[in-house]
């Protein structure tokens, strides 16, 4: 029997491919967090917060870049 958490994924037609993609992401995130933990010599929780902070900075930078590019595109019209 399938888990209720997997039903929306199956309904979108992703099925096994979506599950594999999810596991790959988890492994990549774990490698990044473990790398930060080893490189800086901090606890796993501190490494997680550093990783999340870096992701937030990247997302904010991408948002600002997109906002600037869209306003420049509007100015040219």
mmCIF file of the N, C-alpha and C atoms, coordinates in Angstrom:
data_MODEL
# 
_entry.id   MODEL 
# 
loop_
_atom_site.group_PDB 
_atom_site.id 
_atom_site.type_symbol 
_atom_site.label_atom_id 
_atom_site.label_alt_id 
_atom_site.label_comp_id 
_atom_site.label_asym_id 
_atom_site.label_entity_id 
_atom_site.label_seq_id 
_atom_site.pdbx_PDB_ins_code 
_atom_site.Cartn_x 
_atom_site.Cartn_y 
_atom_site.Cartn_z 
_atom_site.occupancy 
_atom_site.B_iso_or_equiv 
_atom_site.pdbx_formal_charge 
_atom_site.auth_seq_id 
_atom_site.auth_comp_id 
_atom_site.auth_asym_id 
_atom_site.auth_atom_id 
_atom_site.pdbx_PDB_model_num 
ATOM 1   N N  . UNK A 1 1  ? 0.843  -1.170 0.000   1.00 0.00 ? 1  UNK A N  1 
ATOM 2   C CA . UNK A 1 1  ? 0.000  0.000  0.000   1.00 0.00 ? 1  UNK A CA 1 
ATOM 3   C C  . UNK A 1 1  ? 0.894  1.241  0.000   1.00 0.00 ? 1  UNK A C  1 
ATOM 4   N N  . UNK A 1 2  ? 0.498  2.246  -0.757  1.00 0.00 ? 2  UNK A N  1 
ATOM 5   C CA . UNK A 1 2  ? 1.313  3.462  -0.860  1.00 0.00 ? 2  UNK A CA 1 
ATOM 6   C C  . UNK A 1 2  ? 1.007  4.411  0.290   1.00 0.00 ? 2  UNK A C  1 
ATOM 7   N N  . UNK A 1 3  ? 1.988  5.200  0.593   1.00 0.00 ? 3  UNK A N  1 
ATOM 8   C CA . UNK A 1 3  ? 1.846  6.193  1.646   1.00 0.00 ? 3  UNK A CA 1 
ATOM 9   C C  . UNK A 1 3  ? 1.022  7.365  1.125   1.00 0.00 ? 3  UNK A C  1 
ATOM 10  N N  . UNK A 1 4  ? 0.205  7.998  1.974   1.00 0.00 ? 4  UNK A N  1 
ATOM 11  C CA . UNK A 1 4  ? -0.569 9.169  1.521   1.00 0.00 ? 4  UNK A CA 1 
ATOM 12  C C  . UNK A 1 4  ? 0.310  10.312 1.051   1.00 0.00 ? 4  UNK A C  1 
ATOM 13  N N  . UNK A 1 5  ? 1.537  10.384 1.569   1.00 0.00 ? 5  UNK A N  1 
ATOM 14  C CA . UNK A 1 5  ? 2.436  11.458 1.145   1.00 0.00 ? 5  UNK A CA 1 
ATOM 15  C C  . UNK A 1 5  ? 2.876  11.275 -0.302  1.00 0.00 ? 5  UNK A C  1 
ATOM 16  N N  . UNK A 1 6  ? 2.859  10.046 -0.800  1.00 0.00 ? 6  UNK A N  1 
ATOM 17  C CA . UNK A 1 6  ? 3.294  9.784  -2.165  1.00 0.00 ? 6  UNK A CA 1 
ATOM 18  C C  . UNK A 1 6  ? 2.158  9.919  -3.182  1.00 0.00 ? 6  UNK A C  1 
ATOM 19  N N  . UNK A 1 7  ? 0.926  9.965  -2.726  1.00 0.00 ? 7  UNK A N  1 
ATOM 20  C CA . UNK A 1 7  ? -0.201 10.029 -3.651  1.00 0.00 ? 7  UNK A CA 1 
ATOM 21  C C  . UNK A 1 7  ? -0.211 11.274 -4.526  1.00 0.00 ? 7  UNK A C  1 
ATOM 22  N N  . UNK A 1 8  ? 0.054  12.495 -3.997  1.00 0.00 ? 8  UNK A N  1 
ATOM 23  C CA . UNK A 1 8  ? 0.075  13.660 -4.892  1.00 0.00 ? 8  UNK A CA 1 
ATOM 24  C C  . UNK A 1 8  ? 1.144  13.537 -5.968  1.00 0.00 ? 8  UNK A C  1 
ATOM 25  N N  . UNK A 1 9  ? 2.287  12.938 -5.634  1.00 0.00 ? 9  UNK A N  1 
ATOM 26  C CA . UNK A 1 9  ? 3.352  12.775 -6.607  1.00 0.00 ? 9  UNK A CA 1 
ATOM 27  C C  . UNK A 1 9  ? 2.911  11.810 -7.711  1.00 0.00 ? 9  UNK A C  1 
ATOM 28  N N  . UNK A 1 10 ? 2.240  10.733 -7.306  1.00 0.00 ? 10 UNK A N  1 
ATOM 29  C CA . UNK A 1 10 ? 1.769  9.760  -8.287  1.00 0.00 ? 10 UNK A CA 1 
ATOM 30  C C  . UNK A 1 10 ? 0.663  10.359 -9.148  1.00 0.00 ? 10 UNK A C  1 
ATOM 31  N N  . UNK A 1 11 ? -0.156 11.236 -8.559  1.00 0.00 ? 11 UNK A N  1 
ATOM 32  C CA . UNK A 1 11 ? -1.243 11.861 -9.307  1.00 0.00 ? 11 UNK A CA 1 
ATOM 33  C C  . UNK A 1 11 ? -0.712 12.799 -10.384 1.00 0.00 ? 11 UNK A C  1 
ATOM 34  N N  . UNK A 1 12 ? 0.460  13.370 -10.164 1.00 0.00 ? 12 UNK A N  1 
ATOM 35  C CA . UNK A 1 12 ? 1.051  14.261 -11.161 1.00 0.00 ? 12 UNK A CA 1 
ATOM 36  C C  . UNK A 1 12 ? 1.800  13.483 -12.229 1.00 0.00 ? 12 UNK A C  1 
ATOM 37  N N  . UNK A 1 13 ? 1.865  12.167 -12.089 1.00 0.00 ? 13 UNK A N  1 
ATOM 38  C CA . UNK A 1 13 ? 2.516  11.351 -13.098 1.00 0.00 ? 13 UNK A CA 1 
ATOM 39  C C  . UNK A 1 13 ? 4.018  11.239 -12.926 1.00 0.00 ? 13 UNK A C  1 
ATOM 40  N N  . UNK A 1 14 ? 4.545  11.602 -11.774 1.00 0.00 ? 14 UNK A N  1 
ATOM 41  C CA . UNK A 1 14 ? 5.991  11.544 -11.577 1.00 0.00 ? 14 UNK A CA 1 
ATOM 42  C C  . UNK A 1 14 ? 6.413  10.172 -11.084 1.00 0.00 ? 14 UNK A C  1 
ATOM 43  N N  . UNK A 1 15 ? 5.648  9.564  -10.208 1.00 0.00 ? 15 UNK A N  1 
ATOM 44  C CA . UNK A 1 15 ? 5.887  8.215  -9.731  1.00 0.00 ? 15 UNK A CA 1 
ATOM 45  C C  . UNK A 1 15 ? 7.293  7.974  -9.213  1.00 0.00 ? 15 UNK A C  1 
ATOM 46  N N  . UNK A 1 16 ? 7.905  6.906  -9.707  1.00 0.00 ? 16 UNK A N  1 
ATOM 47  C CA . UNK A 1 16 ? 9.229  6.478  -9.250  1.00 0.00 ? 16 UNK A CA 1 
ATOM 48  C C  . UNK A 1 16 ? 10.284 7.534  -9.579  1.00 0.00 ? 16 UNK A C  1 
ATOM 49  N N  . UNK A 1 17 ? 10.174 8.197  -10.724 1.00 0.00 ? 17 UNK A N  1 
ATOM 50  C CA . UNK A 1 17 ? 11.146 9.228  -11.096 1.00 0.00 ? 17 UNK A CA 1 
ATOM 51  C C  . UNK A 1 17 ? 11.174 10.372 -10.101 1.00 0.00 ? 17 UNK A C  1 
ATOM 52  N N  . UNK A 1 18 ? 10.019 10.750 -9.587  1.00 0.00 ? 18 UNK A N  1 
ATOM 53  C CA . UNK A 1 18 ? 9.952  11.803 -8.588  1.00 0.00 ? 18 UNK A CA 1 
ATOM 54  C C  . UNK A 1 18 ? 10.570 11.382 -7.273  1.00 0.00 ? 18 UNK A C  1 
ATOM 55  N N  . UNK A 1 19 ? 10.363 10.119 -6.909  1.00 0.00 ? 19 UNK A N  1 
ATOM 56  C CA . UNK A 1 19 ? 10.950 9.606  -5.666  1.00 0.00 ? 19 UNK A CA 1 
ATOM 57  C C  . UNK A 1 19 ? 12.464 9.564  -5.787  1.00 0.00 ? 19 UNK A C  1 
ATOM 58  N N  . UNK A 1 20 ? 12.974 9.101  -6.931  1.00 0.00 ? 20 UNK A N  1 
ATOM 59  C CA . UNK A 1 20 ? 14.420 9.041  -7.156  1.00 0.00 ? 20 UNK A CA 1 
ATOM 60  C C  . UNK A 1 20 ? 15.010 10.448 -7.140  1.00 0.00 ? 20 UNK A C  1 
ATOM 61  N N  . UNK A 1 21 ? 14.339 11.388 -7.775  1.00 0.00 ? 21 UNK A N  1 
ATOM 62  C CA . UNK A 1 21 ? 14.798 12.778 -7.785  1.00 0.00 ? 21 UNK A CA 1 
ATOM 63  C C  . UNK A 1 21 ? 14.856 13.341 -6.369  1.00 0.00 ? 21 UNK A C  1 
ATOM 64  N N  . UNK A 1 22 ? 13.860 13.023 -5.557  1.00 0.00 ? 22 UNK A N  1 
ATOM 65  C CA . UNK A 1 22 ? 13.827 13.480 -4.175  1.00 0.00 ? 22 UNK A CA 1 
ATOM 66  C C  . UNK A 1 22 ? 15.005 12.909 -3.389  1.00 0.00 ? 22 UNK A C  1 
ATOM 67  N N  . UNK A 1 23 ? 15.281 11.617 -3.554  1.00 0.00 ? 23 UNK A N  1 
ATOM 68  C CA . UNK A 1 23 ? 16.407 10.997 -2.851  1.00 0.00 ? 23 UNK A CA 1 
ATOM 69  C C  . UNK A 1 23 ? 17.738 11.582 -3.303  1.00 0.00 ? 23 UNK A C  1 
ATOM 70  N N  . UNK A 1 24 ? 17.881 11.884 -4.593  1.00 0.00 ? 24 UNK A N  1 
ATOM 71  C CA . UNK A 1 24 ? 19.120 12.491 -5.086  1.00 0.00 ? 24 UNK A CA 1 
ATOM 72  C C  . UNK A 1 24 ? 19.327 13.853 -4.443  1.00 0.00 ? 24 UNK A C  1 
ATOM 73  N N  . UNK A 1 25 ? 18.270 14.650 -4.348  1.00 0.00 ? 25 UNK A N  1 
ATOM 74  C CA . UNK A 1 25 ? 18.382 15.963 -3.702  1.00 0.00 ? 25 UNK A CA 1 
ATOM 75  C C  . UNK A 1 25 ? 18.793 15.827 -2.244  1.00 0.00 ? 25 UNK A C  1 
ATOM 76  N N  . UNK A 1 26 ? 18.200 14.886 -1.539  1.00 0.00 ? 26 UNK A N  1 
ATOM 77  C CA . UNK A 1 26 ? 18.531 14.684 -0.135  1.00 0.00 ? 26 UNK A CA 1 
ATOM 78  C C  . UNK A 1 26 ? 20.001 14.313 0.017   1.00 0.00 ? 26 UNK A C  1 
ATOM 79  N N  . UNK A 1 27 ? 20.506 13.442 -0.848  1.00 0.00 ? 27 UNK A N  1 
ATOM 80  C CA . UNK A 1 27 ? 21.911 13.033 -0.783  1.00 0.00 ? 27 UNK A CA 1 
ATOM 81  C C  . UNK A 1 27 ? 22.827 14.224 -1.064  1.00 0.00 ? 27 UNK A C  1 
ATOM 82  N N  . UNK A 1 28 ? 22.499 15.032 -2.061  1.00 0.00 ? 28 UNK A N  1 
ATOM 83  C CA . UNK A 1 28 ? 23.322 16.203 -2.375  1.00 0.00 ? 28 UNK A CA 1 
ATOM 84  C C  . UNK A 1 28 ? 23.331 17.178 -1.207  1.00 0.00 ? 28 UNK A C  1 
ATOM 85  N N  . UNK A 1 29 ? 22.163 17.433 -0.607  1.00 0.00 ? 29 UNK A N  1 
ATOM 86  C CA . UNK A 1 29 ? 22.107 18.337 0.540   1.00 0.00 ? 29 UNK A CA 1 
ATOM 87  C C  . UNK A 1 29 ? 22.920 17.782 1.699   1.00 0.00 ? 29 UNK A C  1 
ATOM 88  N N  . UNK A 1 30 ? 22.834 16.464 1.916   1.00 0.00 ? 30 UNK A N  1 
ATOM 89  C CA . UNK A 1 30 ? 23.592 15.850 3.004   1.00 0.00 ? 30 UNK A CA 1 
ATOM 90  C C  . UNK A 1 30 ? 25.096 15.970 2.767   1.00 0.00 ? 30 UNK A C  1 
ATOM 91  N N  . UNK A 1 31 ? 25.522 15.795 1.532   1.00 0.00 ? 31 UNK A N  1 
ATOM 92  C CA . UNK A 1 31 ? 26.947 15.947 1.204   1.00 0.00 ? 31 UNK A CA 1 
ATOM 93  C C  . UNK A 1 31 ? 27.388 17.385 1.459   1.00 0.00 ? 31 UNK A C  1 
ATOM 94  N N  . UNK A 1 32 ? 26.577 18.355 1.068   1.00 0.00 ? 32 UNK A N  1 
ATOM 95  C CA . UNK A 1 32 ? 26.928 19.764 1.292   1.00 0.00 ? 32 UNK A CA 1 
ATOM 96  C C  . UNK A 1 32 ? 27.026 20.079 2.781   1.00 0.00 ? 32 UNK A C  1 
ATOM 97  N N  . UNK A 1 33 ? 26.051 19.620 3.549   1.00 0.00 ? 33 UNK A N  1 
ATOM 98  C CA . UNK A 1 33 ? 26.048 19.901 4.989   1.00 0.00 ? 33 UNK A CA 1 
ATOM 99  C C  . UNK A 1 33 ? 27.224 19.210 5.669   1.00 0.00 ? 33 UNK A C  1 
ATOM 100 N N  . UNK A 1 34 ? 27.512 17.964 5.276   1.00 0.00 ? 34 UNK A N  1 
ATOM 101 C CA . UNK A 1 34 ? 28.653 17.254 5.856   1.00 0.00 ? 34 UNK A CA 1 
ATOM 102 C C  . UNK A 1 34 ? 29.963 17.935 5.477   1.00 0.00 ? 34 UNK A C  1 
ATOM 103 N N  . UNK A 1 35 ? 30.057 18.434 4.249   1.00 0.00 ? 35 UNK A N  1 
ATOM 104 C CA . UNK A 1 35 ? 31.256 19.154 3.818   1.00 0.00 ? 35 UNK A CA 1 
ATOM 105 C C  . UNK A 1 35 ? 31.477 20.419 4.619   1.00 0.00 ? 35 UNK A C  1 
ATOM 106 N N  . UNK A 1 36 ? 30.416 21.167 4.868   1.00 0.00 ? 36 UNK A N  1 
ATOM 107 C CA . UNK A 1 36 ? 30.516 22.381 5.682   1.00 0.00 ? 36 UNK A CA 1 
ATOM 108 C C  . UNK A 1 36 ? 30.927 22.009 7.100   1.00 0.00 ? 36 UNK A C  1 
ATOM 109 N N  . UNK A 1 37 ? 30.333 20.944 7.614   1.00 0.00 ? 37 UNK A N  1 
ATOM 110 C CA . UNK A 1 37 ? 30.642 20.507 8.976   1.00 0.00 ? 37 UNK A CA 1 
ATOM 111 C C  . UNK A 1 37 ? 32.112 20.129 9.101   1.00 0.00 ? 37 UNK A C  1 
ATOM 112 N N  . UNK A 1 38 ? 32.634 19.389 8.138   1.00 0.00 ? 38 UNK A N  1 
ATOM 113 C CA . UNK A 1 38 ? 34.038 18.976 8.193   1.00 0.00 ? 38 UNK A CA 1 
ATOM 114 C C  . UNK A 1 38 ? 34.992 20.149 7.960   1.00 0.00 ? 38 UNK A C  1 
ATOM 115 N N  . UNK A 1 39 ? 34.653 21.018 7.016   1.00 0.00 ? 39 UNK A N  1 
ATOM 116 C CA . UNK A 1 39 ? 35.550 22.117 6.661   1.00 0.00 ? 39 UNK A CA 1 
ATOM 117 C C  . UNK A 1 39 ? 35.657 23.153 7.776   1.00 0.00 ? 39 UNK A C  1 
ATOM 118 N N  . UNK A 1 40 ? 34.542 23.458 8.416   1.00 0.00 ? 40 UNK A N  1 
ATOM 119 C CA . UNK A 1 40 ? 34.544 24.505 9.439   1.00 0.00 ? 40 UNK A CA 1 
ATOM 120 C C  . UNK A 1 40 ? 34.667 23.955 10.857  1.00 0.00 ? 40 UNK A C  1 
ATOM 121 N N  . UNK A 1 41 ? 34.500 22.647 11.008  1.00 0.00 ? 41 UNK A N  1 
ATOM 122 C CA . UNK A 1 41 ? 34.603 22.048 12.332  1.00 0.00 ? 41 UNK A CA 1 
ATOM 123 C C  . UNK A 1 41 ? 33.476 22.448 13.262  1.00 0.00 ? 41 UNK A C  1 
ATOM 124 N N  . UNK A 1 42 ? 32.276 22.599 12.728  1.00 0.00 ? 42 UNK A N  1 
ATOM 125 C CA . UNK A 1 42 ? 31.120 22.987 13.532  1.00 0.00 ? 42 UNK A CA 1 
ATOM 126 C C  . UNK A 1 42 ? 30.189 21.791 13.673  1.00 0.00 ? 42 UNK A C  1 
ATOM 127 N N  . UNK A 1 43 ? 29.178 21.940 14.519  1.00 0.00 ? 43 UNK A N  1 
ATOM 128 C CA . UNK A 1 43 ? 28.204 20.869 14.694  1.00 0.00 ? 43 UNK A CA 1 
ATOM 129 C C  . UNK A 1 43 ? 27.337 20.752 13.441  1.00 0.00 ? 43 UNK A C  1 
ATOM 130 N N  . UNK A 1 44 ? 26.628 19.651 13.348  1.00 0.00 ? 44 UNK A N  1 
ATOM 131 C CA . UNK A 1 44 ? 25.768 19.423 12.178  1.00 0.00 ? 44 UNK A CA 1 
ATOM 132 C C  . UNK A 1 44 ? 24.644 20.461 12.105  1.00 0.00 ? 44 UNK A C  1 
ATOM 133 N N  . UNK A 1 45 ? 24.125 20.851 13.259  1.00 0.00 ? 45 UNK A N  1 
ATOM 134 C CA . UNK A 1 45 ? 23.054 21.853 13.280  1.00 0.00 ? 45 UNK A CA 1 
ATOM 135 C C  . UNK A 1 45 ? 23.571 23.208 12.798  1.00 0.00 ? 45 UNK A C  1 
ATOM 136 N N  . UNK A 1 46 ? 24.775 23.587 13.237  1.00 0.00 ? 46 UNK A N  1 
ATOM 137 C CA . UNK A 1 46 ? 25.359 24.845 12.777  1.00 0.00 ? 46 UNK A CA 1 
ATOM 138 C C  . UNK A 1 46 ? 25.626 24.790 11.277  1.00 0.00 ? 46 UNK A C  1 
ATOM 139 N N  . UNK A 1 47 ? 26.100 23.643 10.787  1.00 0.00 ? 47 UNK A N  1 
ATOM 140 C CA . UNK A 1 47 ? 26.341 23.481 9.352   1.00 0.00 ? 47 UNK A CA 1 
ATOM 141 C C  . UNK A 1 47 ? 25.037 23.581 8.571   1.00 0.00 ? 47 UNK A C  1 
ATOM 142 N N  . UNK A 1 48 ? 23.965 23.050 9.129   1.00 0.00 ? 48 UNK A N  1 
ATOM 143 C CA . UNK A 1 48 ? 22.655 23.151 8.474   1.00 0.00 ? 48 UNK A CA 1 
ATOM 144 C C  . UNK A 1 48 ? 22.217 24.600 8.359   1.00 0.00 ? 48 UNK A C  1 
ATOM 145 N N  . UNK A 1 49 ? 22.389 25.374 9.437   1.00 0.00 ? 49 UNK A N  1 
ATOM 146 C CA . UNK A 1 49 ? 22.003 26.784 9.397   1.00 0.00 ? 49 UNK A CA 1 
ATOM 147 C C  . UNK A 1 49 ? 22.886 27.587 8.441   1.00 0.00 ? 49 UNK A C  1 
ATOM 148 N N  . UNK A 1 50 ? 24.158 27.249 8.372   1.00 0.00 ? 50 UNK A N  1 
ATOM 149 C CA . UNK A 1 50 ? 25.047 27.908 7.408   1.00 0.00 ? 50 UNK A CA 1 
ATOM 150 C C  . UNK A 1 50 ? 24.593 27.596 5.993   1.00 0.00 ? 50 UNK A C  1 
ATOM 151 N N  . UNK A 1 51 ? 24.271 26.334 5.737   1.00 0.00 ? 51 UNK A N  1 
ATOM 152 C CA . UNK A 1 51 ? 23.795 25.920 4.412   1.00 0.00 ? 51 UNK A CA 1 
ATOM 153 C C  . UNK A 1 51 ? 22.496 26.627 4.050   1.00 0.00 ? 51 UNK A C  1 
ATOM 154 N N  . UNK A 1 52 ? 21.562 26.688 4.995   1.00 0.00 ? 52 UNK A N  1 
ATOM 155 C CA . UNK A 1 52 ? 20.293 27.371 4.727   1.00 0.00 ? 52 UNK A CA 1 
ATOM 156 C C  . UNK A 1 52 ? 20.504 28.866 4.510   1.00 0.00 ? 52 UNK A C  1 
ATOM 157 N N  . UNK A 1 53 ? 21.451 29.446 5.241   1.00 0.00 ? 53 UNK A N  1 
ATOM 158 C CA . UNK A 1 53 ? 21.772 30.856 5.034   1.00 0.00 ? 53 UNK A CA 1 
ATOM 159 C C  . UNK A 1 53 ? 22.342 31.110 3.655   1.00 0.00 ? 53 UNK A C  1 
ATOM 160 N N  . UNK A 1 54 ? 23.221 30.213 3.212   1.00 0.00 ? 54 UNK A N  1 
ATOM 161 C CA . UNK A 1 54 ? 23.771 30.347 1.858   1.00 0.00 ? 54 UNK A CA 1 
ATOM 162 C C  . UNK A 1 54 ? 22.678 30.205 0.797   1.00 0.00 ? 54 UNK A C  1 
ATOM 163 N N  . UNK A 1 55 ? 21.762 29.258 1.007   1.00 0.00 ? 55 UNK A N  1 
ATOM 164 C CA . UNK A 1 55 ? 20.644 29.112 0.068   1.00 0.00 ? 55 UNK A CA 1 
ATOM 165 C C  . UNK A 1 55 ? 19.772 30.365 0.048   1.00 0.00 ? 55 UNK A C  1 
ATOM 166 N N  . UNK A 1 56 ? 19.538 30.944 1.224   1.00 0.00 ? 56 UNK A N  1 
ATOM 167 C CA . UNK A 1 56 ? 18.722 32.159 1.295   1.00 0.00 ? 56 UNK A CA 1 
ATOM 168 C C  . UNK A 1 56 ? 19.413 33.322 0.583   1.00 0.00 ? 56 UNK A C  1 
ATOM 169 N N  . UNK A 1 57 ? 20.735 33.456 0.768   1.00 0.00 ? 57 UNK A N  1 
ATOM 170 C CA . UNK A 1 57 ? 21.471 34.510 0.067   1.00 0.00 ? 57 UNK A CA 1 
ATOM 171 C C  . UNK A 1 57 ? 21.416 34.319 -1.446  1.00 0.00 ? 57 UNK A C  1 
ATOM 172 N N  . UNK A 1 58 ? 21.563 33.086 -1.890  1.00 0.00 ? 58 UNK A N  1 
ATOM 173 C CA . UNK A 1 58 ? 21.487 32.790 -3.317  1.00 0.00 ? 58 UNK A CA 1 
ATOM 174 C C  . UNK A 1 58 ? 20.102 33.120 -3.869  1.00 0.00 ? 58 UNK A C  1 
ATOM 175 N N  . UNK A 1 59 ? 19.061 32.735 -3.131  1.00 0.00 ? 59 UNK A N  1 
ATOM 176 C CA . UNK A 1 59 ? 17.689 33.010 -3.577  1.00 0.00 ? 59 UNK A CA 1 
ATOM 177 C C  . UNK A 1 59 ? 17.425 34.516 -3.625  1.00 0.00 ? 59 UNK A C  1 
ATOM 178 N N  . UNK A 1 60 ? 17.898 35.249 -2.617  1.00 0.00 ? 60 UNK A N  1 
ATOM 179 C CA . UNK A 1 60 ? 17.702 36.697 -2.590  1.00 0.00 ? 60 UNK A CA 1 
ATOM 180 C C  . UNK A 1 60 ? 18.457 37.361 -3.741  1.00 0.00 ? 60 UNK A C  1 
ATOM 181 N N  . UNK A 1 61 ? 19.677 36.912 -4.000  1.00 0.00 ? 61 UNK A N  1 
ATOM 182 C CA . UNK A 1 61 ? 20.449 37.444 -5.124  1.00 0.00 ? 61 UNK A CA 1 
ATOM 183 C C  . UNK A 1 61 ? 19.773 37.184 -6.460  1.00 0.00 ? 61 UNK A C  1 
ATOM 184 N N  . UNK A 1 62 ? 19.249 35.977 -6.621  1.00 0.00 ? 62 UNK A N  1 
ATOM 185 C CA . UNK A 1 62 ? 18.540 35.647 -7.859  1.00 0.00 ? 62 UNK A CA 1 
ATOM 186 C C  . UNK A 1 62 ? 17.269 36.486 -8.000  1.00 0.00 ? 62 UNK A C  1 
ATOM 187 N N  . UNK A 1 63 ? 16.568 36.705 -6.894  1.00 0.00 ? 63 UNK A N  1 
ATOM 188 C CA . UNK A 1 63 ? 15.373 37.545 -6.915  1.00 0.00 ? 63 UNK A CA 1 
ATOM 189 C C  . UNK A 1 63 ? 15.705 38.976 -7.322  1.00 0.00 ? 63 UNK A C  1 
ATOM 190 N N  . UNK A 1 64 ? 16.766 39.531 -6.738  1.00 0.00 ? 64 UNK A N  1 
ATOM 191 C CA . UNK A 1 64 ? 17.152 40.904 -7.063  1.00 0.00 ? 64 UNK A CA 1 
ATOM 192 C C  . UNK A 1 64 ? 17.602 41.018 -8.518  1.00 0.00 ? 64 UNK A C  1 
ATOM 193 N N  . UNK A 1 65 ? 18.336 40.035 -9.004  1.00 0.00 ? 65 UNK A N  1 
ATOM 194 C CA . UNK A 1 65 ? 18.771 40.037 -10.398 1.00 0.00 ? 65 UNK A CA 1 
ATOM 195 C C  . UNK A 1 65 ? 17.572 39.973 -11.338 1.00 0.00 ? 65 UNK A C  1 
ATOM 196 N N  . UNK A 1 66 ? 16.617 39.105 -11.020 1.00 0.00 ? 66 UNK A N  1 
ATOM 197 C CA . UNK A 1 66 ? 15.423 38.982 -11.854 1.00 0.00 ? 66 UNK A CA 1 
ATOM 198 C C  . UNK A 1 66 ? 14.611 40.273 -11.836 1.00 0.00 ? 66 UNK A C  1 
ATOM 199 N N  . UNK A 1 67 ? 14.496 40.884 -10.652 1.00 0.00 ? 67 UNK A N  1 
ATOM 200 C CA . UNK A 1 67 ? 13.746 42.137 -10.527 1.00 0.00 ? 67 UNK A CA 1 
ATOM 201 C C  . UNK A 1 67 ? 14.413 43.250 -11.341 1.00 0.00 ? 67 UNK A C  1 
ATOM 202 N N  . UNK A 1 68 ? 15.742 43.312 -11.274 1.00 0.00 ? 68 UNK A N  1 
ATOM 203 C CA . UNK A 1 68 ? 16.469 44.350 -12.019 1.00 0.00 ? 68 UNK A CA 1 
ATOM 204 C C  . UNK A 1 68 ? 16.349 44.117 -13.516 1.00 0.00 ? 68 UNK A C  1 
ATOM 205 N N  . UNK A 1 69 ? 16.471 42.876 -13.941 1.00 0.00 ? 69 UNK A N  1 
ATOM 206 C CA . UNK A 1 69 ? 16.382 42.577 -15.375 1.00 0.00 ? 69 UNK A CA 1 
ATOM 207 C C  . UNK A 1 69 ? 14.983 42.851 -15.922 1.00 0.00 ? 69 UNK A C  1 
ATOM 208 N N  . UNK A 1 70 ? 13.954 42.546 -15.132 1.00 0.00 ? 70 UNK A N  1 
ATOM 209 C CA . UNK A 1 70 ? 12.592 42.786 -15.624 1.00 0.00 ? 70 UNK A CA 1 
ATOM 210 C C  . UNK A 1 70 ? 12.306 44.284 -15.704 1.00 0.00 ? 70 UNK A C  1 
ATOM 211 N N  . UNK A 1 71 ? 12.846 45.074 -14.792 1.00 0.00 ? 71 UNK A N  1 
ATOM 212 C CA . UNK A 1 71 ? 12.601 46.519 -14.866 1.00 0.00 ? 71 UNK A CA 1 
ATOM 213 C C  . UNK A 1 71 ? 13.359 47.135 -16.044 1.00 0.00 ? 71 UNK A C  1 
ATOM 214 N N  . UNK A 1 72 ? 14.530 46.590 -16.356 1.00 0.00 ? 72 UNK A N  1 
ATOM 215 C CA . UNK A 1 72 ? 15.265 47.081 -17.533 1.00 0.00 ? 72 UNK A CA 1 
ATOM 216 C C  . UNK A 1 72 ? 14.532 46.703 -18.811 1.00 0.00 ? 72 UNK A C  1 
ATOM 217 N N  . UNK A 1 73 ? 13.920 45.526 -18.849 1.00 0.00 ? 73 UNK A N  1 
ATOM 218 C CA . UNK A 1 73 ? 13.171 45.114 -20.025 1.00 0.00 ? 73 UNK A CA 1 
ATOM 219 C C  . UNK A 1 73 ? 11.936 45.992 -20.215 1.00 0.00 ? 73 UNK A C  1 
ATOM 220 N N  . UNK A 1 74 ? 11.284 46.384 -19.118 1.00 0.00 ? 74 UNK A N  1 
ATOM 221 C CA . UNK A 1 74 ? 10.112 47.264 -19.205 1.00 0.00 ? 74 UNK A CA 1 
ATOM 222 C C  . UNK A 1 74 ? 10.513 48.655 -19.669 1.00 0.00 ? 74 UNK A C  1 
ATOM 223 N N  . UNK A 1 75 ? 11.688 49.126 -19.297 1.00 0.00 ? 75 UNK A N  1 
ATOM 224 C CA . UNK A 1 75 ? 12.131 50.460 -19.664 1.00 0.00 ? 75 UNK A CA 1 
ATOM 225 C C  . UNK A 1 75 ? 12.436 50.563 -21.161 1.00 0.00 ? 75 UNK A C  1 
ATOM 226 N N  . UNK A 1 76 ? 12.824 49.450 -21.791 1.00 0.00 ? 76 UNK A N  1 
ATOM 227 C CA . UNK A 1 76 ? 13.167 49.459 -23.203 1.00 0.00 ? 76 UNK A CA 1 
ATOM 228 C C  . UNK A 1 76 ? 11.948 49.451 -24.107 1.00 0.00 ? 76 UNK A C  1 
ATOM 229 N N  . UNK A 1 77 ? 10.798 49.112 -23.573 1.00 0.00 ? 77 UNK A N  1 
ATOM 230 C CA . UNK A 1 77 ? 9.590  49.010 -24.412 1.00 0.00 ? 77 UNK A CA 1 
ATOM 231 C C  . UNK A 1 77 ? 8.975  50.364 -24.653 1.00 0.00 ? 77 UNK A C  1 
# 
